Amino acid sequence: MGYLSAIKDIEYILGIQLLKITENNAYEVYIDVQENDFNKLCFGLHQRLNSPVEMFFACDQRQERGVFVIYCAFLCAEYRKWFFVRMDIAQESPKFESLAKEIYSANLFEREMNEMFGIVPLGNPDLRRLNLHDEVWPQGYFPLRKDFKKPITDSAQTAQFEFNKIEGEGIFEIPVGPVHAGIIGPGHFRFSVAGEPIINLEIRLGFTHRGAEKLFEGKTALKAIGLSEGVAGDTAFANSLAYCQAIENISASVVPEYALYLRGICLELERMYNHVSGIGGIAIDVGYSFPAMLAAIIKENILCLNESITGSRYLKNFNKVGGVSKDIKNKDLILESLKAIEKDFNDLKSTLIPSVSFMDRVDTTGVLIKKTTKDLGIVGLAARASGISRDLRKIFGGIYEKVSFNVAKEESGDVLARLNVRLSEFSESVSLIRKFIERAQKTENKLFVESNFKDGFGLGSAESWRGPILYWLKIDNSGLIQRCKIVDPSFHNWQGLSYAVLGNIVPDFPVCNKSFDLSYPGNDL
């Protein structure tokens, strides 16, 4: 309970009054405050924990209590806990003082709450919409309110999105997208250039918004895993893992150790095929086709292995609440496949790294400095490449505590740093899978435990290949989901790309973009 003293210190120093402190489970602490103290406590936790705003969202509880409730979450690595600052907002006047004025990583969350709930963050200078595009979505409709009705499009009052304009002699705008000449998702990139260097990049997303969080509402908590697997296809397993963990935390289910090892194997396989795909993408974006093709072969071999051991190339239908749905019986196949995959991967590295022309394109390109990384709340791979060594697998341990592994970290924050993080994490994943198989073979073969279902709320998290995926669920006593809040690392990291390209030339944008390798659907929930 040492964390209580830290909270009390903040309470005393800032002169605020905490209404209630609740330990929801071993990993979540909820702190209720009044309106005047909300921002003060959030800022105190932000500084004390050295954490950006990890989640910031609202729940509509007008039917039950006549209020909206907002939650702002911070991660405490020291005590291995998530701290949620919670405050009621009157339904008659849904507004609060903007937190983004003090903590910039709250900004996108505030814009999201404004468009989805109509809860206004007073003082936030940028309340442009993220997903409900002005050209097609009328004003005054808030989809995540419980009494939401579909808008009548015939009477829609639409407007044009206002881009930030950079003006001056010799400044040109280059609009790119949202439709791209390839298979990538839709996003609009508006470059402002002075000659060749980029002096501003504004990114507009939301074109693949599907109302994912709304789709979860009213679904049976134990049967909505398939929805989580469709949030972002390249992280289907990590999404379903975070979803299942949220329900397991709510129901206090203890997943069998054997099932945890199987989950760990799949999580690392997902990391491997995505990392090698990204490495190949970086190579192709600088015109180096041979290593790109070798990376594609490695990825395909991993996907084939996934299908052989789970029945799905993308590891779907494997997670279930309380454990896993099937065993991985042919573990020798994994070990044999890893030998060949590791050999090909070493060949890939020996082709890329010694190439002077390749290194010339990635070294010092697309630098995201550490201070900007912290201010924006960048997470995962991109943060570790800029000197912020944080990984949920280390913080919350579990089966990862039973085996040794290193968290990849670089300092330069450029394309090369993000490439090196991928290279390191791929090799570390190979090692982790071998260790998990060895330990699993000495563990009782139990795949899942039946959940003792109860109503409540809780957070599930998984360190995906991009970074932390978070699912916060609120479930009623009939087992139906009342609220599902999802945070994909791309939601944090897209704005990092817009800073990393500054000072670079437009032809370097594709390789900068691929080095972040962000998700359109994961962002456009």
matplotlib code that plots the C-alpha trace (Angstrom):
import matplotlib.pyplot as plt

x = [0.0, 3.0, 1.3, -1.1, 1.6, 2.5, -1.2, -1.4, 1.8, 0.2, -3.0, -1.0, 1.3, -1.4, -3.9, -6.7, -9.3, -9.7, -13.3, -12.5, -9.7, -10.7, -8.5, -10.5, -8.1, -4.4, -3.6, -6.2, -6.7, -9.6, -9.5, -12.7, -12.3, -14.5, -14.4, -12.0, -9.4, -9.6, -6.9, -4.7, -4.6, -4.1, -1.2, 0.3, 0.1, 1.5, 4.6, 5.0, 4.6, 6.4, 3.4, 1.5, -2.3, -2.8, -6.6, -9.1, -12.7, -16.3, -19.2, -22.9, -24.5, -27.4, -30.0, -28.5, -27.2, -28.0, -24.3, -21.6, -18.4, -14.9, -11.8, -8.2, -5.6, -1.9, 0.5, 2.7, 5.6, 7.1, 4.0, 2.8, -0.6, -3.0, -4.3, -7.7, -8.8, -12.6, -15.1, -18.8, -20.1, -23.6, -25.8, -27.3, -23.9, -21.5, -18.2, -14.9, -11.8, -9.4, -6.6, -4.7, -3.5, -1.2, -0.7, -0.7, -1.2, -4.8, -5.6, -6.8, -8.8, -10.6, -11.4, -12.8, -15.0, -16.3, -17.4, -18.6, -20.3, -20.8, -18.7, -16.8, -13.3, -13.3, -10.2, -9.0, -8.0, -8.5, -11.9, -11.9, -13.4, -11.4, -13.8, -17.1, -16.1, -17.8, -18.6, -20.9, -21.9, -24.3, -23.8, -25.5, -25.3, -23.2, -22.9, -21.6, -24.5, -27.0, -30.0, -28.2, -30.5, -29.3, -29.1, -31.5, -29.1, -31.6, -31.5, -27.8, -25.9, -22.4, -19.2, -15.7, -12.8, -10.4, -6.8, -4.1, -2.5, 1.2, 1.5, 4.4, 6.4, 7.6, 5.3, 3.5, 0.9, 1.1, -2.1, -1.7, -4.6, -6.9, -6.9, -3.4, -1.8, -1.4, -3.1, -2.5, -5.5, -7.0, -5.5, -5.0, -1.5, -1.2, 2.5, 3.6, 7.0, 9.5, 11.5, 12.2, 12.1, 8.8, 7.9, 4.5, 2.5, -1.1, -2.6, -6.3, -7.7, -11.0, -11.8, -12.1, -14.2, -16.6, -18.0, -16.2, -16.7, -20.5, -20.6, -19.5, -22.4, -25.2, -23.1, -22.5, -19.1, -18.1, -19.0, -17.6, -14.0, -14.5, -15.2, -12.0, -10.1, -11.5, -10.4, -7.0, -6.3, -2.5, -2.9, -5.8, -4.2, -3.1, -6.5, -8.3, -5.7, -6.3, -10.1, -10.0, -7.8, -10.3, -13.0, -10.7, -9.8, -13.5, -14.4, -11.2, -10.4, -7.0, -5.8, -3.8, -0.1, 0.0, -2.5, -0.4, 2.6, 0.6, -0.7, 2.9, 4.0, 1.3, 1.9, 5.6, 4.7, 2.5, 5.3, 7.7, 5.7, 4.8, 8.3, 9.8, 7.0, 7.9, 11.6, 10.8, 8.6, 11.4, 13.7, 11.2, 10.5, 14.2, 14.2, 16.1, 14.0, 16.0, 15.8, 12.2, 11.5, 13.4, 11.4, 8.2, 9.3, 10.1, 6.7, 4.9, 6.8, 5.6, 2.0, 2.1, 3.5, 0.7, -1.9, -0.3, -0.3, -3.6, -5.6, -5.4, -2.7, -3.5, -4.0, -7.7, -10.1, -7.3, -7.9, -10.9, -12.0, -10.1, -7.4, -7.1, -9.5, -7.1, -3.7, -0.5, 0.4, 3.2, 5.7, 8.6, 7.3, 7.7, 11.2, 12.2, 10.6, 12.3, 15.7, 15.0, 13.3, 16.2, 18.7, 16.8, 16.5, 20.2, 20.7, 18.2, 20.2, 23.6, 22.1, 20.6, 23.1, 26.3, 24.7, 26.0, 23.3, 20.6, 22.2, 22.4, 18.6, 17.7, 20.5, 19.4, 16.2, 12.9, 14.2, 11.7, 13.5, 13.0, 11.3, 8.7, 8.2, 7.4, 5.2, 3.1, 2.7, 4.3, 4.3, 5.7, 8.2, 8.4, 9.0, 11.7, 13.5, 13.6, 15.0, 11.9, 12.3, 8.8, 7.2, 4.2, 5.8, 8.4, 6.1, 3.4, 5.6, 3.5, 5.1, 7.7, 9.1, 9.8, 12.2, 14.8, 14.5, 15.8, 13.7, 15.1, 16.0, 17.7, 18.4, 18.6, 14.9, 15.4, 14.3, 17.5, 16.6, 13.1, 14.6, 17.1, 14.3, 12.5, 15.6, 16.3, 12.7, 12.4, 15.5, 14.2, 10.9, 12.6, 14.4, 11.2, 9.2, 11.8, 11.8, 8.0, 7.9, 10.5, 8.5, 5.1, 6.3, 7.0, 3.5, 0.2, -1.7, -4.7, -6.1, -8.7, -10.7, -14.4, -15.0, -17.0, -18.9, -19.9, -20.8, -18.2, -15.5, -11.8, -8.8, -7.0, -3.7, -1.2, 2.1, 1.5, 4.3, 3.4, 2.9, 0.3, -3.3, -5.8, -9.4, -11.6, -14.9, -18.0, -20.3, -23.8, -25.2, -26.7, -23.3, -23.8, -21.2, -22.3, -19.1, -16.0, -13.1, -10.2, -6.8, -4.5, -0.9, -1.5, -3.9, -0.9, 1.7, 0.3, 1.1, 4.7, 5.0, 4.0, 6.9, 9.4, 9.2, 9.9, 13.0, 13.1, 12.3, 8.9, 10.6, 11.7, 8.1, 7.3, 10.3, 9.5, 5.9, 6.8, 9.3, 6.3, 4.1, 0.8, -2.7, -5.5, -8.3, -6.7, -6.8, -10.2, -12.3]
y = [0.0, 2.3, 4.1, 5.7, 7.8, 9.1, 10.1, 11.7, 13.6, 15.0, 15.8, 17.7, 19.6, 20.7, 21.5, 19.3, 17.1, 13.5, 12.2, 8.5, 6.1, 2.6, -0.3, -2.0, -4.9, -5.5, -3.2, -0.4, 2.5, 4.9, 8.4, 10.4, 14.2, 17.3, 19.5, 22.1, 19.4, 17.2, 19.0, 19.6, 15.9, 14.9, 17.3, 16.1, 12.4, 13.3, 14.8, 12.4, 9.3, 10.7, 9.3, 10.9, 10.7, 7.0, 7.1, 9.9, 9.0, 9.4, 7.2, 8.2, 7.4, 9.8, 7.1, 5.6, 8.7, 11.8, 12.5, 11.9, 10.4, 11.1, 9.1, 10.1, 7.3, 7.4, 4.5, 4.0, 1.8, 2.0, 0.4, -1.5, 0.2, 2.2, 5.4, 6.6, 10.1, 10.1, 13.0, 13.4, 16.0, 17.4, 16.4, 19.9, 21.5, 18.9, 20.7, 20.8, 22.8, 21.6, 19.4, 19.7, 23.2, 21.6, 18.1, 18.1, 14.3, 14.9, 16.9, 14.2, 12.5, 15.8, 16.4, 12.8, 13.4, 16.6, 15.0, 11.7, 12.9, 16.6, 17.1, 20.4, 20.9, 24.6, 26.4, 23.8, 25.8, 23.0, 21.2, 20.1, 16.7, 13.5, 10.9, 12.5, 14.4, 17.8, 17.3, 14.4, 14.5, 17.1, 19.1, 18.1, 14.3, 12.5, 8.7, 7.5, 8.9, 6.3, 8.2, 8.6, 8.6, 8.3, 11.7, 12.7, 13.3, 15.3, 18.2, 17.9, 21.2, 20.3, 22.3, 22.1, 21.0, 23.9, 23.0, 25.0, 27.1, 28.1, 31.3, 33.3, 33.9, 30.7, 28.4, 25.7, 23.1, 19.5, 17.5, 13.7, 11.2, 10.1, 7.6, 6.2, 4.2, 1.0, -1.1, 1.2, 2.7, 6.1, 9.2, 12.8, 14.3, 18.1, 19.2, 22.8, 23.2, 26.0, 24.8, 21.1, 20.9, 20.2, 23.0, 21.6, 18.4, 18.1, 14.7, 14.1, 10.6, 9.1, 7.8, 4.2, 5.1, 2.3, 3.2, 0.2, 1.3, 1.7, -1.8, -3.4, -1.8, -4.3, -7.3, -10.3, -9.7, -13.4, -13.5, -10.2, -11.4, -11.5, -7.7, -7.0, -9.1, -6.9, -3.5, -3.7, -6.7, -6.7, -6.8, -9.2, -11.3, -8.4, -6.8, -9.9, -10.5, -7.0, -7.5, -10.9, -9.5, -6.7, -9.3, -11.5, -8.6, -7.8, -11.4, -12.0, -15.0, -16.6, -17.8, -21.1, -20.7, -23.1, -20.9, -17.8, -19.4, -20.2, -16.6, -15.4, -17.5, -16.0, -12.5, -12.8, -14.4, -11.5, -9.1, -11.0, -11.0, -7.4, -6.2, -8.1, -6.7, -3.2, -3.8, -4.8, -1.8, 0.5, -1.2, -0.9, 2.8, 3.6, 1.4, -1.6, -4.4, -7.5, -7.3, -6.3, -9.5, -11.5, -9.9, -10.8, -14.5, -14.4, -12.9, -15.5, -18.3, -17.0, -16.6, -20.2, -21.3, -19.4, -21.3, -24.6, -24.2, -22.2, -22.6, -18.9, -17.0, -14.0, -15.9, -15.3, -17.5, -18.6, -16.3, -16.9, -15.4, -17.4, -18.7, -20.2, -22.1, -24.8, -26.3, -25.9, -29.5, -29.4, -27.3, -29.0, -27.5, -24.0, -24.7, -26.1, -23.2, -20.7, -22.1, -21.4, -18.1, -16.9, -17.9, -15.9, -13.0, -12.9, -12.8, -9.9, -7.9, -8.7, -7.3, -4.1, -2.9, -2.9, -1.1, 2.4, 3.7, 2.2, 3.7, 7.1, 7.1, 6.1, 7.5, 11.0, 10.9, 11.6, 12.4, 12.6, 14.1, 12.7, 15.9, 16.0, 12.3, 12.9, 15.9, 14.2, 11.0, 8.8, 5.1, 1.7, 1.2, 4.9, 5.9, 3.3, 4.5, 8.0, 7.0, 6.2, 2.6, 1.5, -1.8, -3.3, -6.8, -5.5, -3.4, -6.0, -9.0, -12.1, -14.9, -12.4, -12.2, -15.9, -15.5, -12.9, -10.5, -7.1, -4.1, -2.6, 1.1, 3.6, 7.3, 9.0, 8.8, 8.6, 6.0, 4.0, 3.9, 2.7, 0.1, -1.1, -1.4, -3.7, -5.8, -6.2, -7.0, -9.6, -11.5, -11.1, -12.6, -15.7, -16.2, -15.6, -18.1, -20.8, -20.0, -20.1, -23.5, -24.9, -23.7, -24.7, -28.3, -28.4, -27.0, -28.7, -28.8, -26.7, -24.4, -22.2, -21.6, -20.8, -17.2, -16.4, -13.7, -10.5, -7.0, -4.3, -2.5, -3.0, -2.5, -5.0, -4.3, -5.9, -4.7, -5.2, -4.8, -1.1, -0.4, -0.8, -1.7, -0.8, -2.0, -0.6, -2.3, -1.7, -4.6, -4.9, -7.7, -9.5, -9.7, -7.0, -4.4, -0.9, 0.9, -0.2, 2.3, 1.2, 2.9, 1.8, 3.1, 4.7, 7.1, 8.5, 8.2, 9.7, 13.1, 12.0, 11.4, 15.0, 16.2, 13.7, 14.8, 18.4, 19.6, 16.5, 16.5, 15.2, 12.1, 11.0, 11.0, 7.4, 5.9, 8.1, 7.0, 3.3, 3.5, 4.4, 1.9, 3.2, 1.8, 3.6, 1.5, 1.2, 5.0, 5.5, 3.7]
z = [0.0, -0.4, -3.2, -0.7, 0.7, -2.7, -3.3, 0.2, -0.5, -3.7, -1.8, 0.9, -1.5, -3.8, -1.1, -2.6, -1.1, -2.2, -1.8, -2.0, -2.9, -4.1, -5.0, -7.7, -8.0, -7.7, -10.6, -10.5, -8.1, -8.5, -6.9, -6.8, -6.6, -7.0, -10.0, -8.6, -7.8, -10.9, -12.9, -9.9, -9.1, -12.7, -13.0, -9.7, -10.8, -14.3, -12.7, -9.8, -11.9, -15.0, -17.0, -19.9, -20.0, -20.9, -21.2, -20.8, -21.4, -20.3, -19.3, -19.7, -16.3, -16.6, -16.3, -13.1, -11.4, -13.6, -14.4, -16.9, -15.3, -16.7, -16.0, -16.5, -16.3, -15.5, -15.3, -12.2, -13.1, -9.5, -7.9, -10.9, -10.9, -13.0, -11.3, -12.5, -11.4, -11.6, -11.5, -12.0, -14.5, -14.2, -17.2, -17.3, -18.0, -19.5, -19.4, -17.5, -17.5, -20.2, -18.8, -22.1, -21.2, -18.6, -20.1, -23.9, -24.0, -22.9, -26.0, -28.4, -25.7, -24.9, -28.6, -28.7, -25.7, -27.1, -30.4, -29.0, -25.8, -26.2, -23.0, -23.6, -22.4, -21.6, -22.8, -25.2, -28.3, -30.8, -30.8, -34.4, -34.9, -35.2, -36.6, -37.2, -40.3, -40.6, -44.3, -43.6, -40.0, -38.6, -35.4, -32.2, -32.4, -29.9, -30.7, -27.3, -25.4, -24.3, -25.9, -29.3, -32.3, -35.9, -37.5, -40.2, -43.0, -45.1, -42.6, -41.9, -41.4, -42.5, -42.7, -44.0, -41.9, -41.1, -41.7, -40.0, -42.7, -42.8, -44.9, -46.2, -49.3, -50.9, -48.8, -50.7, -49.6, -50.9, -50.1, -50.2, -49.7, -48.2, -51.1, -51.7, -54.6, -52.6, -49.9, -47.0, -45.2, -45.9, -44.3, -45.4, -45.1, -45.8, -46.1, -45.9, -47.5, -48.0, -51.0, -50.2, -46.4, -44.6, -42.2, -41.1, -41.5, -40.6, -40.5, -40.8, -40.0, -39.1, -42.6, -41.3, -38.2, -37.6, -34.2, -32.7, -29.0, -29.7, -31.3, -28.0, -26.1, -25.3, -26.4, -24.1, -22.5, -22.9, -26.6, -27.9, -28.3, -32.1, -32.1, -30.4, -33.0, -35.7, -34.2, -35.9, -38.0, -37.6, -33.8, -33.6, -30.8, -28.6, -28.9, -27.9, -25.1, -23.6, -23.9, -22.2, -19.4, -18.7, -18.1, -16.1, -13.9, -13.4, -12.6, -10.6, -12.8, -12.3, -15.8, -15.6, -16.0, -19.0, -20.9, -20.0, -21.7, -24.8, -24.9, -24.5, -27.5, -29.7, -28.6, -29.5, -32.9, -33.6, -32.7, -35.0, -38.2, -37.8, -37.0, -40.0, -42.2, -41.1, -41.7, -45.2, -45.6, -44.6, -47.2, -50.0, -49.2, -49.9, -53.0, -51.6, -53.0, -52.2, -48.3, -48.7, -50.5, -47.9, -45.2, -47.0, -47.1, -43.3, -42.6, -44.7, -42.9, -39.6, -40.8, -42.0, -38.6, -36.9, -39.0, -38.3, -34.5, -34.0, -37.1, -38.0, -39.8, -37.6, -34.4, -34.2, -32.2, -29.8, -26.8, -24.6, -21.3, -18.6, -20.9, -24.4, -26.6, -27.7, -27.0, -29.0, -29.2, -31.8, -29.9, -31.7, -35.0, -33.5, -32.4, -35.8, -37.6, -35.4, -36.4, -40.1, -39.4, -37.3, -40.0, -42.6, -40.3, -39.7, -43.4, -43.6, -41.0, -42.7, -46.0, -44.5, -42.0, -44.0, -46.9, -47.1, -49.4, -47.1, -44.0, -45.7, -46.1, -42.5, -40.3, -38.9, -40.9, -39.2, -35.7, -32.8, -29.8, -26.3, -25.0, -27.8, -27.2, -23.6, -24.2, -26.8, -24.8, -27.4, -26.5, -27.4, -30.2, -31.1, -27.5, -26.9, -30.0, -28.5, -25.2, -23.1, -22.0, -21.0, -21.7, -20.0, -20.2, -17.8, -15.6, -15.0, -15.3, -15.0, -17.0, -18.3, -14.8, -14.9, -17.9, -18.5, -21.4, -22.4, -23.4, -26.6, -26.3, -28.6, -28.0, -31.4, -32.3, -36.0, -38.6, -37.9, -34.1, -34.8, -37.2, -34.5, -31.9, -34.3, -35.0, -31.3, -30.4, -33.1, -31.8, -28.2, -29.2, -30.6, -27.3, -25.3, -27.3, -26.7, -23.0, -22.8, -24.5, -22.1, -19.1, -20.6, -21.0, -17.2, -16.3, -15.9, -19.2, -18.2, -20.9, -19.1, -16.0, -15.9, -15.1, -11.9, -13.7, -11.9, -12.8, -12.5, -14.4, -15.1, -17.4, -19.6, -21.2, -23.6, -24.9, -28.6, -31.2, -31.6, -27.9, -25.2, -26.1, -23.4, -22.9, -20.2, -19.8, -17.7, -17.4, -15.9, -13.7, -16.8, -18.4, -21.0, -21.9, -20.9, -21.9, -23.8, -24.1, -26.3, -26.7, -29.5, -29.5, -32.9, -31.2, -29.3, -32.0, -35.2, -33.9, -33.3, -37.0, -37.8, -35.7, -36.8, -40.5, -39.8, -41.6, -43.8, -47.5, -48.8, -50.5, -47.1, -45.7, -46.8, -44.9, -41.8, -42.0, -42.3, -39.4, -37.1, -39.0, -37.4, -37.8, -39.4, -38.1, -34.6, -34.5, -36.1, -33.5]

ax = plt.figure().add_subplot(projection="3d")
ax.plot(x, y, z, "-o")
ax.set_aspect("equal")
plt.show()
